[in-house]
């Protein structure tokens, strides 16, 4: 019990006042995550891009 692999189901996205993209997700066990993407990354380092 309590030792399952979390499954992050996307619950949608929104944009914060700082212009950051925030993704919400949750598991069936009600664990939740918020993932913040820094949208102010112009000219910054690219994330892993399969190429
Ligand atoms: Zn879970």
mmCIF file of the protein (N, C-alpha, C, O) and its ligand, coordinates in Angstrom:
data_MODEL
# 
_entry.id   MODEL 
# 
loop_
_entity.id 
_entity.type 
_entity.pdbx_number_of_molecules 
1 polymer     1 
2 non-polymer 1 
# 
_entity_poly.entity_id                      1 
_entity_poly.type                           'polypeptide(L)' 
_entity_poly.nstd_linkage                   no 
_entity_poly.nstd_monomer                   no 
_entity_poly.pdbx_seq_one_letter_code       
;(UNK)(UNK)(UNK)(UNK)(UNK)(UNK)(UNK)(UNK)(UNK)(UNK)(UNK)(UNK)(UNK)(UNK)(UNK)(UNK)
(UNK)(UNK)(UNK)(UNK)(UNK)(UNK)(UNK)(UNK)(UNK)(UNK)(UNK)(UNK)(UNK)(UNK)(UNK)(UNK)
(UNK)(UNK)(UNK)(UNK)(UNK)(UNK)(UNK)(UNK)(UNK)(UNK)(UNK)(UNK)(UNK)(UNK)(UNK)(UNK)
(UNK)(UNK)(UNK)
;
_entity_poly.pdbx_seq_one_letter_code_can   XXXXXXXXXXXXXXXXXXXXXXXXXXXXXXXXXXXXXXXXXXXXXXXXXXX 
_entity_poly.pdbx_strand_id                 A 
# 
loop_
_entity_poly_seq.entity_id 
_entity_poly_seq.num 
_entity_poly_seq.mon_id 
_entity_poly_seq.hetero 
1 1  UNK n 
1 2  UNK n 
1 3  UNK n 
1 4  UNK n 
1 5  UNK n 
1 6  UNK n 
1 7  UNK n 
1 8  UNK n 
1 9  UNK n 
1 10 UNK n 
1 11 UNK n 
1 12 UNK n 
1 13 UNK n 
1 14 UNK n 
1 15 UNK n 
1 16 UNK n 
1 17 UNK n 
1 18 UNK n 
1 19 UNK n 
1 20 UNK n 
1 21 UNK n 
1 22 UNK n 
1 23 UNK n 
1 24 UNK n 
1 25 UNK n 
1 26 UNK n 
1 27 UNK n 
1 28 UNK n 
1 29 UNK n 
1 30 UNK n 
1 31 UNK n 
1 32 UNK n 
1 33 UNK n 
1 34 UNK n 
1 35 UNK n 
1 36 UNK n 
1 37 UNK n 
1 38 UNK n 
1 39 UNK n 
1 40 UNK n 
1 41 UNK n 
1 42 UNK n 
1 43 UNK n 
1 44 UNK n 
1 45 UNK n 
1 46 UNK n 
1 47 UNK n 
1 48 UNK n 
1 49 UNK n 
1 50 UNK n 
1 51 UNK n 
# 
loop_
_struct_asym.id 
_struct_asym.entity_id 
A 1 
B 2 
# 
loop_
_chem_comp.id 
_chem_comp.type 
_chem_comp.mon_nstd_flag 
UNK 'L-peptide linking' . 
ZN  non-polymer         . 
# 
_pdbx_entity_nonpoly.entity_id   2 
_pdbx_entity_nonpoly.name        ? 
_pdbx_entity_nonpoly.comp_id     ZN 
# 
_pdbx_nonpoly_scheme.asym_id         B 
_pdbx_nonpoly_scheme.entity_id       2 
_pdbx_nonpoly_scheme.mon_id          ZN 
_pdbx_nonpoly_scheme.ndb_seq_num     1 
_pdbx_nonpoly_scheme.pdb_seq_num     101 
_pdbx_nonpoly_scheme.auth_seq_num    101 
_pdbx_nonpoly_scheme.pdb_mon_id      ZN 
_pdbx_nonpoly_scheme.auth_mon_id     ZN 
_pdbx_nonpoly_scheme.pdb_strand_id   A 
_pdbx_nonpoly_scheme.pdb_ins_code    . 
# 
loop_
_atom_site.group_PDB 
_atom_site.id 
_atom_site.type_symbol 
_atom_site.label_atom_id 
_atom_site.label_alt_id 
_atom_site.label_comp_id 
_atom_site.label_asym_id 
_atom_site.label_entity_id 
_atom_site.label_seq_id 
_atom_site.pdbx_PDB_ins_code 
_atom_site.Cartn_x 
_atom_site.Cartn_y 
_atom_site.Cartn_z 
_atom_site.occupancy 
_atom_site.B_iso_or_equiv 
_atom_site.pdbx_formal_charge 
_atom_site.auth_seq_id 
_atom_site.auth_comp_id 
_atom_site.auth_asym_id 
_atom_site.auth_atom_id 
_atom_site.pdbx_PDB_model_num 
ATOM   1   N  N  . UNK A 1 1  ? 0.841  -1.206 0.000   1.00 0.00 ? 1   UNK A N  1 
ATOM   2   C  CA . UNK A 1 1  ? 0.000  0.000  0.000   1.00 0.00 ? 1   UNK A CA 1 
ATOM   3   C  C  . UNK A 1 1  ? 0.871  1.249  0.000   1.00 0.00 ? 1   UNK A C  1 
ATOM   4   O  O  . UNK A 1 1  ? 1.902  1.311  0.670   1.00 0.00 ? 1   UNK A O  1 
ATOM   5   N  N  . UNK A 1 2  ? 0.449  2.202  -0.739  1.00 0.00 ? 2   UNK A N  1 
ATOM   6   C  CA . UNK A 1 2  ? 1.173  3.470  -0.756  1.00 0.00 ? 2   UNK A CA 1 
ATOM   7   C  C  . UNK A 1 2  ? 2.489  3.399  -1.486  1.00 0.00 ? 2   UNK A C  1 
ATOM   8   O  O  . UNK A 1 2  ? 3.290  4.332  -1.425  1.00 0.00 ? 2   UNK A O  1 
ATOM   9   N  N  . UNK A 1 3  ? 2.716  2.312  -2.169  1.00 0.00 ? 3   UNK A N  1 
ATOM   10  C  CA . UNK A 1 3  ? 3.998  2.199  -2.852  1.00 0.00 ? 3   UNK A CA 1 
ATOM   11  C  C  . UNK A 1 3  ? 3.797  2.035  -4.351  1.00 0.00 ? 3   UNK A C  1 
ATOM   12  O  O  . UNK A 1 3  ? 4.553  1.334  -5.024  1.00 0.00 ? 3   UNK A O  1 
ATOM   13  N  N  . UNK A 1 4  ? 2.778  2.686  -4.850  1.00 0.00 ? 4   UNK A N  1 
ATOM   14  C  CA . UNK A 1 4  ? 2.512  2.564  -6.278  1.00 0.00 ? 4   UNK A CA 1 
ATOM   15  C  C  . UNK A 1 4  ? 3.271  3.642  -7.052  1.00 0.00 ? 4   UNK A C  1 
ATOM   16  O  O  . UNK A 1 4  ? 3.807  4.588  -6.476  1.00 0.00 ? 4   UNK A O  1 
ATOM   17  N  N  . UNK A 1 5  ? 3.297  3.473  -8.336  1.00 0.00 ? 5   UNK A N  1 
ATOM   18  C  CA . UNK A 1 5  ? 3.934  4.472  -9.182  1.00 0.00 ? 5   UNK A CA 1 
ATOM   19  C  C  . UNK A 1 5  ? 2.907  5.545  -9.510  1.00 0.00 ? 5   UNK A C  1 
ATOM   20  O  O  . UNK A 1 5  ? 1.857  5.250  -10.082 1.00 0.00 ? 5   UNK A O  1 
ATOM   21  N  N  . UNK A 1 6  ? 3.201  6.774  -9.154  1.00 0.00 ? 6   UNK A N  1 
ATOM   22  C  CA . UNK A 1 6  ? 2.251  7.850  -9.426  1.00 0.00 ? 6   UNK A CA 1 
ATOM   23  C  C  . UNK A 1 6  ? 2.044  8.022  -10.926 1.00 0.00 ? 6   UNK A C  1 
ATOM   24  O  O  . UNK A 1 6  ? 2.973  7.936  -11.729 1.00 0.00 ? 6   UNK A O  1 
ATOM   25  N  N  . UNK A 1 7  ? 0.813  8.264  -11.256 1.00 0.00 ? 7   UNK A N  1 
ATOM   26  C  CA . UNK A 1 7  ? 0.484  8.553  -12.652 1.00 0.00 ? 7   UNK A CA 1 
ATOM   27  C  C  . UNK A 1 7  ? 0.017  9.994  -12.712 1.00 0.00 ? 7   UNK A C  1 
ATOM   28  O  O  . UNK A 1 7  ? -1.024 10.345 -12.157 1.00 0.00 ? 7   UNK A O  1 
ATOM   29  N  N  . UNK A 1 8  ? 0.778  10.807 -13.373 1.00 0.00 ? 8   UNK A N  1 
ATOM   30  C  CA . UNK A 1 8  ? 0.435  12.239 -13.421 1.00 0.00 ? 8   UNK A CA 1 
ATOM   31  C  C  . UNK A 1 8  ? -0.551 12.523 -14.542 1.00 0.00 ? 8   UNK A C  1 
ATOM   32  O  O  . UNK A 1 8  ? -0.188 12.589 -15.717 1.00 0.00 ? 8   UNK A O  1 
ATOM   33  N  N  . UNK A 1 9  ? -1.803 12.689 -14.149 1.00 0.00 ? 9   UNK A N  1 
ATOM   34  C  CA . UNK A 1 9  ? -2.828 13.011 -15.124 1.00 0.00 ? 9   UNK A CA 1 
ATOM   35  C  C  . UNK A 1 9  ? -2.923 14.518 -15.240 1.00 0.00 ? 9   UNK A C  1 
ATOM   36  O  O  . UNK A 1 9  ? -3.126 15.216 -14.247 1.00 0.00 ? 9   UNK A O  1 
ATOM   37  N  N  . UNK A 1 10 ? -2.779 15.005 -16.428 1.00 0.00 ? 10  UNK A N  1 
ATOM   38  C  CA . UNK A 1 10 ? -2.802 16.449 -16.612 1.00 0.00 ? 10  UNK A CA 1 
ATOM   39  C  C  . UNK A 1 10 ? -4.161 17.027 -16.266 1.00 0.00 ? 10  UNK A C  1 
ATOM   40  O  O  . UNK A 1 10 ? -5.195 16.522 -16.703 1.00 0.00 ? 10  UNK A O  1 
ATOM   41  N  N  . UNK A 1 11 ? -4.148 18.085 -15.480 1.00 0.00 ? 11  UNK A N  1 
ATOM   42  C  CA . UNK A 1 11 ? -5.396 18.729 -15.075 1.00 0.00 ? 11  UNK A CA 1 
ATOM   43  C  C  . UNK A 1 11 ? -5.571 20.089 -15.745 1.00 0.00 ? 11  UNK A C  1 
ATOM   44  O  O  . UNK A 1 11 ? -6.525 20.819 -15.473 1.00 0.00 ? 11  UNK A O  1 
ATOM   45  N  N  . UNK A 1 12 ? -4.646 20.403 -16.607 1.00 0.00 ? 12  UNK A N  1 
ATOM   46  C  CA . UNK A 1 12 ? -4.751 21.677 -17.301 1.00 0.00 ? 12  UNK A CA 1 
ATOM   47  C  C  . UNK A 1 12 ? -3.576 22.583 -17.012 1.00 0.00 ? 12  UNK A C  1 
ATOM   48  O  O  . UNK A 1 12 ? -2.700 22.263 -16.209 1.00 0.00 ? 12  UNK A O  1 
ATOM   49  N  N  . UNK A 1 13 ? -3.575 23.708 -17.676 1.00 0.00 ? 13  UNK A N  1 
ATOM   50  C  CA . UNK A 1 13 ? -2.469 24.635 -17.516 1.00 0.00 ? 13  UNK A CA 1 
ATOM   51  C  C  . UNK A 1 13 ? -2.998 26.045 -17.335 1.00 0.00 ? 13  UNK A C  1 
ATOM   52  O  O  . UNK A 1 13 ? -4.130 26.358 -17.703 1.00 0.00 ? 13  UNK A O  1 
ATOM   53  N  N  . UNK A 1 14 ? -2.156 26.886 -16.762 1.00 0.00 ? 14  UNK A N  1 
ATOM   54  C  CA . UNK A 1 14 ? -2.532 28.283 -16.634 1.00 0.00 ? 14  UNK A CA 1 
ATOM   55  C  C  . UNK A 1 14 ? -1.255 29.116 -16.651 1.00 0.00 ? 14  UNK A C  1 
ATOM   56  O  O  . UNK A 1 14 ? -0.144 28.587 -16.608 1.00 0.00 ? 14  UNK A O  1 
ATOM   57  N  N  . UNK A 1 15 ? -1.441 30.414 -16.712 1.00 0.00 ? 15  UNK A N  1 
ATOM   58  C  CA . UNK A 1 15 ? -0.297 31.308 -16.749 1.00 0.00 ? 15  UNK A CA 1 
ATOM   59  C  C  . UNK A 1 15 ? -0.328 32.194 -15.514 1.00 0.00 ? 15  UNK A C  1 
ATOM   60  O  O  . UNK A 1 15 ? -1.348 32.813 -15.212 1.00 0.00 ? 15  UNK A O  1 
ATOM   61  N  N  . UNK A 1 16 ? 0.770  32.254 -14.815 1.00 0.00 ? 16  UNK A N  1 
ATOM   62  C  CA . UNK A 1 16 ? 0.828  33.062 -13.603 1.00 0.00 ? 16  UNK A CA 1 
ATOM   63  C  C  . UNK A 1 16 ? 1.001  34.536 -13.954 1.00 0.00 ? 16  UNK A C  1 
ATOM   64  O  O  . UNK A 1 16 ? 1.207  34.897 -15.112 1.00 0.00 ? 16  UNK A O  1 
ATOM   65  N  N  . UNK A 1 17 ? 0.913  35.368 -12.940 1.00 0.00 ? 17  UNK A N  1 
ATOM   66  C  CA . UNK A 1 17 ? 1.064  36.806 -13.170 1.00 0.00 ? 17  UNK A CA 1 
ATOM   67  C  C  . UNK A 1 17 ? 2.451  37.150 -13.675 1.00 0.00 ? 17  UNK A C  1 
ATOM   68  O  O  . UNK A 1 17 ? 2.651  38.158 -14.352 1.00 0.00 ? 17  UNK A O  1 
ATOM   69  N  N  . UNK A 1 18 ? 3.406  36.296 -13.337 1.00 0.00 ? 18  UNK A N  1 
ATOM   70  C  CA . UNK A 1 18 ? 4.767  36.552 -13.808 1.00 0.00 ? 18  UNK A CA 1 
ATOM   71  C  C  . UNK A 1 18 ? 4.990  36.033 -15.215 1.00 0.00 ? 18  UNK A C  1 
ATOM   72  O  O  . UNK A 1 18 ? 6.095  36.123 -15.751 1.00 0.00 ? 18  UNK A O  1 
ATOM   73  N  N  . UNK A 1 19 ? 3.948  35.494 -15.808 1.00 0.00 ? 19  UNK A N  1 
ATOM   74  C  CA . UNK A 1 19 ? 4.078  35.012 -17.178 1.00 0.00 ? 19  UNK A CA 1 
ATOM   75  C  C  . UNK A 1 19 ? 4.625  33.608 -17.265 1.00 0.00 ? 19  UNK A C  1 
ATOM   76  O  O  . UNK A 1 19 ? 5.040  33.156 -18.332 1.00 0.00 ? 19  UNK A O  1 
ATOM   77  N  N  . UNK A 1 20 ? 4.627  32.918 -16.141 1.00 0.00 ? 20  UNK A N  1 
ATOM   78  C  CA . UNK A 1 20 ? 5.117  31.550 -16.161 1.00 0.00 ? 20  UNK A CA 1 
ATOM   79  C  C  . UNK A 1 20 ? 3.983  30.600 -16.500 1.00 0.00 ? 20  UNK A C  1 
ATOM   80  O  O  . UNK A 1 20 ? 2.840  30.795 -16.089 1.00 0.00 ? 20  UNK A O  1 
ATOM   81  N  N  . UNK A 1 21 ? 4.319  29.590 -17.244 1.00 0.00 ? 21  UNK A N  1 
ATOM   82  C  CA . UNK A 1 21 ? 3.324  28.594 -17.604 1.00 0.00 ? 21  UNK A CA 1 
ATOM   83  C  C  . UNK A 1 21 ? 3.302  27.535 -16.501 1.00 0.00 ? 21  UNK A C  1 
ATOM   84  O  O  . UNK A 1 21 ? 4.337  26.969 -16.149 1.00 0.00 ? 21  UNK A O  1 
ATOM   85  N  N  . UNK A 1 22 ? 2.128  27.282 -15.971 1.00 0.00 ? 22  UNK A N  1 
ATOM   86  C  CA . UNK A 1 22 ? 2.012  26.324 -14.880 1.00 0.00 ? 22  UNK A CA 1 
ATOM   87  C  C  . UNK A 1 22 ? 1.131  25.162 -15.293 1.00 0.00 ? 22  UNK A C  1 
ATOM   88  O  O  . UNK A 1 22 ? -0.001 25.345 -15.742 1.00 0.00 ? 22  UNK A O  1 
ATOM   89  N  N  . UNK A 1 23 ? 1.668  23.967 -15.133 1.00 0.00 ? 23  UNK A N  1 
ATOM   90  C  CA . UNK A 1 23 ? 0.891  22.792 -15.474 1.00 0.00 ? 23  UNK A CA 1 
ATOM   91  C  C  . UNK A 1 23 ? 0.485  22.067 -14.192 1.00 0.00 ? 23  UNK A C  1 
ATOM   92  O  O  . UNK A 1 23 ? 1.317  21.811 -13.321 1.00 0.00 ? 23  UNK A O  1 
ATOM   93  N  N  . UNK A 1 24 ? -0.780 21.745 -14.090 1.00 0.00 ? 24  UNK A N  1 
ATOM   94  C  CA . UNK A 1 24 ? -1.272 21.028 -12.925 1.00 0.00 ? 24  UNK A CA 1 
ATOM   95  C  C  . UNK A 1 24 ? -1.524 19.576 -13.299 1.00 0.00 ? 24  UNK A C  1 
ATOM   96  O  O  . UNK A 1 24 ? -2.060 19.278 -14.366 1.00 0.00 ? 24  UNK A O  1 
ATOM   97  N  N  . UNK A 1 25 ? -1.134 18.696 -12.418 1.00 0.00 ? 25  UNK A N  1 
ATOM   98  C  CA . UNK A 1 25 ? -1.429 17.289 -12.657 1.00 0.00 ? 25  UNK A CA 1 
ATOM   99  C  C  . UNK A 1 25 ? -1.685 16.596 -11.332 1.00 0.00 ? 25  UNK A C  1 
ATOM   100 O  O  . UNK A 1 25 ? -1.282 17.081 -10.275 1.00 0.00 ? 25  UNK A O  1 
ATOM   101 N  N  . UNK A 1 26 ? -2.349 15.475 -11.398 1.00 0.00 ? 26  UNK A N  1 
ATOM   102 C  CA . UNK A 1 26 ? -2.639 14.743 -10.171 1.00 0.00 ? 26  UNK A CA 1 
ATOM   103 C  C  . UNK A 1 26 ? -2.742 13.265 -10.450 1.00 0.00 ? 26  UNK A C  1 
ATOM   104 O  O  . UNK A 1 26 ? -2.979 12.830 -11.577 1.00 0.00 ? 26  UNK A O  1 
ATOM   105 N  N  . UNK A 1 27 ? -2.558 12.516 -9.398  1.00 0.00 ? 27  UNK A N  1 
ATOM   106 C  CA . UNK A 1 27 ? -2.616 11.071 -9.490  1.00 0.00 ? 27  UNK A CA 1 
ATOM   107 C  C  . UNK A 1 27 ? -3.951 10.594 -8.928  1.00 0.00 ? 27  UNK A C  1 
ATOM   108 O  O  . UNK A 1 27 ? -4.662 11.353 -8.270  1.00 0.00 ? 27  UNK A O  1 
ATOM   109 N  N  . UNK A 1 28 ? -4.284 9.347  -9.187  1.00 0.00 ? 28  UNK A N  1 
ATOM   110 C  CA . UNK A 1 28 ? -5.532 8.791  -8.640  1.00 0.00 ? 28  UNK A CA 1 
ATOM   111 C  C  . UNK A 1 28 ? -5.492 8.754  -7.121  1.00 0.00 ? 28  UNK A C  1 
ATOM   112 O  O  . UNK A 1 28 ? -6.540 8.740  -6.474  1.00 0.00 ? 28  UNK A O  1 
ATOM   113 N  N  . UNK A 1 29 ? -4.299 8.737  -6.547  1.00 0.00 ? 29  UNK A N  1 
ATOM   114 C  CA . UNK A 1 29 ? -4.185 8.704  -5.086  1.00 0.00 ? 29  UNK A CA 1 
ATOM   115 C  C  . UNK A 1 29 ? -4.304 10.108 -4.514  1.00 0.00 ? 29  UNK A C  1 
ATOM   116 O  O  . UNK A 1 29 ? -4.123 10.308 -3.314  1.00 0.00 ? 29  UNK A O  1 
ATOM   117 N  N  . UNK A 1 30 ? -4.607 11.080 -5.368  1.00 0.00 ? 30  UNK A N  1 
ATOM   118 C  CA . UNK A 1 30 ? -4.826 12.468 -4.956  1.00 0.00 ? 30  UNK A CA 1 
ATOM   119 C  C  . UNK A 1 30 ? -3.549 13.242 -4.693  1.00 0.00 ? 30  UNK A C  1 
ATOM   120 O  O  . UNK A 1 30 ? -3.597 14.374 -4.212  1.00 0.00 ? 30  UNK A O  1 
ATOM   121 N  N  . UNK A 1 31 ? -2.424 12.652 -4.997  1.00 0.00 ? 31  UNK A N  1 
ATOM   122 C  CA . UNK A 1 31 ? -1.193 13.437 -4.971  1.00 0.00 ? 31  UNK A CA 1 
ATOM   123 C  C  . UNK A 1 31 ? -1.275 14.429 -6.119  1.00 0.00 ? 31  UNK A C  1 
ATOM   124 O  O  . UNK A 1 31 ? -1.802 14.115 -7.187  1.00 0.00 ? 31  UNK A O  1 
ATOM   125 N  N  . UNK A 1 32 ? -0.755 15.622 -5.895  1.00 0.00 ? 32  UNK A N  1 
ATOM   126 C  CA . UNK A 1 32 ? -0.834 16.635 -6.945  1.00 0.00 ? 32  UNK A CA 1 
ATOM   127 C  C  . UNK A 1 32 ? 0.533  17.232 -7.205  1.00 0.00 ? 32  UNK A C  1 
ATOM   128 O  O  . UNK A 1 32 ? 1.412  17.209 -6.343  1.00 0.00 ? 32  UNK A O  1 
ATOM   129 N  N  . UNK A 1 33 ? 0.700  17.760 -8.390  1.00 0.00 ? 33  UNK A N  1 
ATOM   130 C  CA . UNK A 1 33 ? 1.948  18.411 -8.756  1.00 0.00 ? 33  UNK A CA 1 
ATOM   131 C  C  . UNK A 1 33 ? 1.636  19.696 -9.493  1.00 0.00 ? 33  UNK A C  1 
ATOM   132 O  O  . UNK A 1 33 ? 0.624  19.804 -10.186 1.00 0.00 ? 33  UNK A O  1 
ATOM   133 N  N  . UNK A 1 34 ? 2.498  20.649 -9.337  1.00 0.00 ? 34  UNK A N  1 
ATOM   134 C  CA . UNK A 1 34 ? 2.437  21.824 -10.197 1.00 0.00 ? 34  UNK A CA 1 
ATOM   135 C  C  . UNK A 1 34 ? 3.815  21.971 -10.805 1.00 0.00 ? 34  UNK A C  1 
ATOM   136 O  O  . UNK A 1 34 ? 4.825  22.005 -10.102 1.00 0.00 ? 34  UNK A O  1 
ATOM   137 N  N  . UNK A 1 35 ? 3.837  22.056 -12.094 1.00 0.00 ? 35  UNK A N  1 
ATOM   138 C  CA . UNK A 1 35 ? 5.110  22.180 -12.787 1.00 0.00 ? 35  UNK A CA 1 
ATOM   139 C  C  . UNK A 1 35 ? 5.170  23.553 -13.430 1.00 0.00 ? 35  UNK A C  1 
ATOM   140 O  O  . UNK A 1 35 ? 4.286  23.932 -14.198 1.00 0.00 ? 35  UNK A O  1 
ATOM   141 N  N  . UNK A 1 36 ? 6.209  24.283 -13.114 1.00 0.00 ? 36  UNK A N  1 
ATOM   142 C  CA . UNK A 1 36 ? 6.328  25.644 -13.617 1.00 0.00 ? 36  UNK A CA 1 
ATOM   143 C  C  . UNK A 1 36 ? 7.338  25.704 -14.752 1.00 0.00 ? 36  UNK A C  1 
ATOM   144 O  O  . UNK A 1 36 ? 8.482  25.269 -14.618 1.00 0.00 ? 36  UNK A O  1 
ATOM   145 N  N  . UNK A 1 37 ? 6.897  26.240 -15.846 1.00 0.00 ? 37  UNK A N  1 
ATOM   146 C  CA . UNK A 1 37 ? 7.786  26.446 -16.978 1.00 0.00 ? 37  UNK A CA 1 
ATOM   147 C  C  . UNK A 1 37 ? 8.122  27.923 -17.033 1.00 0.00 ? 37  UNK A C  1 
ATOM   148 O  O  . UNK A 1 37 ? 7.232  28.770 -17.108 1.00 0.00 ? 37  UNK A O  1 
ATOM   149 N  N  . UNK A 1 38 ? 9.389  28.221 -16.995 1.00 0.00 ? 38  UNK A N  1 
ATOM   150 C  CA . UNK A 1 38 ? 9.784  29.619 -17.039 1.00 0.00 ? 38  UNK A CA 1 
ATOM   151 C  C  . UNK A 1 38 ? 9.633  30.138 -18.461 1.00 0.00 ? 38  UNK A C  1 
ATOM   152 O  O  . UNK A 1 38 ? 10.433 29.830 -19.344 1.00 0.00 ? 38  UNK A O  1 
ATOM   153 N  N  . UNK A 1 39 ? 8.597  30.925 -18.657 1.00 0.00 ? 39  UNK A N  1 
ATOM   154 C  CA . UNK A 1 39 ? 8.310  31.414 -19.999 1.00 0.00 ? 39  UNK A CA 1 
ATOM   155 C  C  . UNK A 1 39 ? 9.217  32.569 -20.382 1.00 0.00 ? 39  UNK A C  1 
ATOM   156 O  O  . UNK A 1 39 ? 9.206  33.040 -21.519 1.00 0.00 ? 39  UNK A O  1 
ATOM   157 N  N  . UNK A 1 40 ? 9.996  33.011 -19.420 1.00 0.00 ? 40  UNK A N  1 
ATOM   158 C  CA . UNK A 1 40 ? 10.871 34.153 -19.674 1.00 0.00 ? 40  UNK A CA 1 
ATOM   159 C  C  . UNK A 1 40 ? 12.255 33.675 -20.108 1.00 0.00 ? 40  UNK A C  1 
ATOM   160 O  O  . UNK A 1 40 ? 13.275 34.267 -19.755 1.00 0.00 ? 40  UNK A O  1 
ATOM   161 N  N  . UNK A 1 41 ? 12.264 32.606 -20.872 1.00 0.00 ? 41  UNK A N  1 
ATOM   162 C  CA . UNK A 1 41 ? 13.532 31.970 -21.218 1.00 0.00 ? 41  UNK A CA 1 
ATOM   163 C  C  . UNK A 1 41 ? 14.007 32.345 -22.608 1.00 0.00 ? 41  UNK A C  1 
ATOM   164 O  O  . UNK A 1 41 ? 14.748 31.593 -23.240 1.00 0.00 ? 41  UNK A O  1 
ATOM   165 N  N  . UNK A 1 42 ? 13.591 33.486 -23.075 1.00 0.00 ? 42  UNK A N  1 
ATOM   166 C  CA . UNK A 1 42 ? 14.054 33.905 -24.398 1.00 0.00 ? 42  UNK A CA 1 
ATOM   167 C  C  . UNK A 1 42 ? 15.567 34.025 -24.415 1.00 0.00 ? 42  UNK A C  1 
ATOM   168 O  O  . UNK A 1 42 ? 16.155 34.702 -23.572 1.00 0.00 ? 42  UNK A O  1 
ATOM   169 N  N  . UNK A 1 43 ? 16.184 33.374 -25.366 1.00 0.00 ? 43  UNK A N  1 
ATOM   170 C  CA . UNK A 1 43 ? 17.629 33.471 -25.457 1.00 0.00 ? 43  UNK A CA 1 
ATOM   171 C  C  . UNK A 1 43 ? 18.336 32.621 -24.418 1.00 0.00 ? 43  UNK A C  1 
ATOM   172 O  O  . UNK A 1 43 ? 19.564 32.613 -24.342 1.00 0.00 ? 43  UNK A O  1 
ATOM   173 N  N  . UNK A 1 44 ? 17.558 31.906 -23.620 1.00 0.00 ? 44  UNK A N  1 
ATOM   174 C  CA . UNK A 1 44 ? 18.161 31.046 -22.611 1.00 0.00 ? 44  UNK A CA 1 
ATOM   175 C  C  . UNK A 1 44 ? 18.563 29.713 -23.195 1.00 0.00 ? 44  UNK A C  1 
ATOM   176 O  O  . UNK A 1 44 ? 18.543 29.511 -24.410 1.00 0.00 ? 44  UNK A O  1 
ATOM   177 N  N  . UNK A 1 45 ? 18.923 28.823 -22.323 1.00 0.00 ? 45  UNK A N  1 
ATOM   178 C  CA . UNK A 1 45 ? 19.332 27.504 -22.792 1.00 0.00 ? 45  UNK A CA 1 
ATOM   179 C  C  . UNK A 1 45 ? 18.114 26.679 -23.173 1.00 0.00 ? 45  UNK A C  1 
ATOM   180 O  O  . UNK A 1 45 ? 17.114 26.672 -22.456 1.00 0.00 ? 45  UNK A O  1 
ATOM   181 N  N  . UNK A 1 46 ? 18.194 26.010 -24.262 1.00 0.00 ? 46  UNK A N  1 
ATOM   182 C  CA . UNK A 1 46 ? 17.063 25.174 -24.694 1.00 0.00 ? 46  UNK A CA 1 
ATOM   183 C  C  . UNK A 1 46 ? 16.946 23.934 -23.831 1.00 0.00 ? 46  UNK A C  1 
ATOM   184 O  O  . UNK A 1 46 ? 17.947 23.383 -23.372 1.00 0.00 ? 46  UNK A O  1 
ATOM   185 N  N  . UNK A 1 47 ? 15.732 23.506 -23.619 1.00 0.00 ? 47  UNK A N  1 
ATOM   186 C  CA . UNK A 1 47 ? 15.530 22.263 -22.882 1.00 0.00 ? 47  UNK A CA 1 
ATOM   187 C  C  . UNK A 1 47 ? 15.904 21.117 -23.805 1.00 0.00 ? 47  UNK A C  1 
ATOM   188 O  O  . UNK A 1 47 ? 16.164 21.314 -24.991 1.00 0.00 ? 47  UNK A O  1 
ATOM   189 N  N  . UNK A 1 48 ? 15.927 19.945 -23.256 1.00 0.00 ? 48  UNK A N  1 
ATOM   190 C  CA . UNK A 1 48 ? 16.289 18.794 -24.070 1.00 0.00 ? 48  UNK A CA 1 
ATOM   191 C  C  . UNK A 1 48 ? 15.385 18.700 -25.280 1.00 0.00 ? 48  UNK A C  1 
ATOM   192 O  O  . UNK A 1 48 ? 14.168 18.556 -25.165 1.00 0.00 ? 48  UNK A O  1 
ATOM   193 N  N  . UNK A 1 49 ? 15.993 18.784 -26.414 1.00 0.00 ? 49  UNK A N  1 
ATOM   194 C  CA . UNK A 1 49 ? 15.191 18.687 -27.627 1.00 0.00 ? 49  UNK A CA 1 
ATOM   195 C  C  . UNK A 1 49 ? 15.658 17.484 -28.436 1.00 0.00 ? 49  UNK A C  1 
ATOM   196 O  O  . UNK A 1 49 ? 16.753 17.490 -28.998 1.00 0.00 ? 49  UNK A O  1 
ATOM   197 N  N  . UNK A 1 50 ? 14.835 16.469 -28.489 1.00 0.00 ? 50  UNK A N  1 
ATOM   198 C  CA . UNK A 1 50 ? 15.200 15.289 -29.278 1.00 0.00 ? 50  UNK A CA 1 
ATOM   199 C  C  . UNK A 1 50 ? 15.399 15.682 -30.731 1.00 0.00 ? 50  UNK A C  1 
ATOM   200 O  O  . UNK A 1 50 ? 14.518 16.274 -31.355 1.00 0.00 ? 50  UNK A O  1 
ATOM   201 N  N  . UNK A 1 51 ? 16.511 15.363 -31.235 1.00 0.00 ? 51  UNK A N  1 
ATOM   202 C  CA . UNK A 1 51 ? 16.818 15.840 -32.571 1.00 0.00 ? 51  UNK A CA 1 
ATOM   203 C  C  . UNK A 1 51 ? 17.774 14.896 -33.280 1.00 0.00 ? 51  UNK A C  1 
ATOM   204 O  O  . UNK A 1 51 ? 18.146 15.141 -34.427 1.00 0.00 ? 51  UNK A O  1 
HETATM 205 ZN ZN . ZN  B 2 .  ? -0.223 8.190  -6.770  1.00 0.00 ? 101 ZN  A ZN 1 
# 
